[in-house]
Amino acid sequence: MKIFKKILYPVALTGISPIIVPYVAEMAKQFDAEVHLVHVLRRFDRFVDTYVEGAAKHDIKRLACDLEKEILVKAKRQLCDFRDQYLPDIKIGHAEVLTGTRHKKILNYAEANNIDLIIMGNGTKLQKALFGAVTEKVSRMATVPVMLINSGR
């Protein structure tokens, strides 16, 4: 059996996130592994080139940039709060908020940080419809084992 020393938990920061925690914590304890927490935000620059009649393009860019920065700061705070509340006794390797395409950022992080196991929730039907099946893409494309937890309600 493979020994998992680095576990990646991509945290959605939604009500589903705490449902996954007991599985992450148990695997971390069993293998004396460190847990890496990652939350991925979508980039706002894809909306910048949208044409809005009567609005100056630089205003749209500035607004999108300001909003993205504000959300990034709040997401970092939420991820730290999540870590402190739900994983206080678990060895945390890293907690980071990234921006970009969710499944790509998760896969890139796993590869760059020599992750041995990814643990994710599979989301609700509504989340899959709105955001796409991130878990499906990660589980299909990952080069390491992926543990999917049925988190749908």
Salt bridges, closest charged atoms under 4 A:
ASP32 OD1 - LYS91 NZ 3.82
GLU34 OE2 - HIS36 NE2 2.74
ASP45 OD2 - ARG43 NE 3.21
ASP49 OD1 - LYS57 NZ 3.60
ASP59 OD1 - HIS58 NE2 3.13
ASP66 OD2 - ARG62 NH1 3.64
GLU70 OE2 - LYS74 NZ 3.22
ASP84 OD1 - ARG83 NE 3.07
GLU96 OE1 - HIS94 NE2 3.06
GLU136 OE2 - ARG140 NE 2.77
